[in-house]
């Protein structure tokens, strides 16, 4: 089980860091983390739309969302992930959001 993040994973403005924390809570909700219920297909679709909207409206949050999805997909052994795997939400984001070149510095190595 992974705890919510206290601030953004990347260096962002205070306003966007606050949004990033809320986005991570949304990712956890989608994945039924921290003992949450598995969402219906409709609720998951609505949540993905909200996350994608944040990335489209605020391009600097695209990279943050990518990093959050990577965080949730690496070494996360929460049993609920068998039900709702992080790659299902990642596929939506990778399809609809093109990451910015600035994320490459965080992904190398």
Secondary structure, DSSP 8 states (H G I E B T S, - for coil): -----SS-SS---HHHHHHHHHHHHHHHHHTT-TT-----HHHHHHHHHHHHHHHHH-THHHHHHHHHHHHHHSS---GGGGTS-HHHHHHHHHHH----GGGHHHH--
